[in-house]
Amino acid sequence: MALIGDRPDVYTTGERIRGYRSAMESSRVGVDENLVKTGLSSATEARSALDDLLRSLEPPTAVLSSNARCSLGVVPALHARGRPDIAFISFGDFPMAESLYPAVTVVDQAPDLIARTVTEELFKQLDGTTGTGETLTLPLRLNARGSGEIPLSAVGR
């Protein structure tokens, strides 16, 4: 499984990279560093990184994108090579993700919940009550739409 991602020093990206590494290690598959491409700041860079991986002798059978911006580079790379057999999951939804074939499976960050929580914290500060200063972790939702649920038998190798 490849990881296409933003800069690791971005907090959320760093957490996602740590989660990817932990999951790969705990599944006993391990992390193939050749399949980890981070520090990508645009869809164009993400597409180029995935294009390189897809041209390799051992292309990935699955791809995890750390954010919607990177996903906007991953999708065209997969489609240009006619690779709907490669499982793909995006952190963060993006316009038209559900309309593609296969529709993109997304780990949804619930922007409405984030906005509400941030607003509540801001009003607490404006009222003079300060929060704990702790990092808040909000729940995620998996929107299984098809691209991340490709059966192993459909994978080319």
Buried (B, 14 or more C-beta within 10 A) or exposed (E): BBBBBBEBEBEEBBBBBEBBBEEBEEEEEEBEEEBBBBEBEEBEBBBBBBBEBBEEEEBBBBBBBBBBBBBBBBBBBBEEBEBBBBBBBBBBBBEEBBEBEBBBBBBBBBEEBEEEEEEEEEEEEEEEEEEEEEEEEEEEEEBEBBBBEBEEEEEEE
